[in-house]
């Protein structure tokens, strides 16, 4: 089983940038489609972006052109570079394996808080 630890969140002004990291442990990390999800207060959790083992990426419309996901297999880490941040990006961000029925995950861990001040 893959263990994941997110970091890099914080408070930033609108228009600023942050880079989130997700350190993974476990032998199968390199074979997984990884994703970043987020949940804003009083909102449903949403899928932000995914990356395949081969580096193919997908993004939610709301973050296209501003966010970039990447992965370093040697370091077993997934990154989320977030630029031109907006107040509506404020949320707790989690990284987890992407599965089609990701809404059925029953455990999400602490994640990392991103707060964007306007």
Buried (B, 14 or more C-beta within 10 A) or exposed (E): EBEBBBEBBEEBEBEBEBBBBBBBEEEEBEEBBBBBBBBBEEEEBEBBBBBBEEEEEBBBEEBEEBBBBEBEEEEBBBBBBBBEBBEEBBBBBBBBBBEEEBEEBEEEBEBBEBBBEE
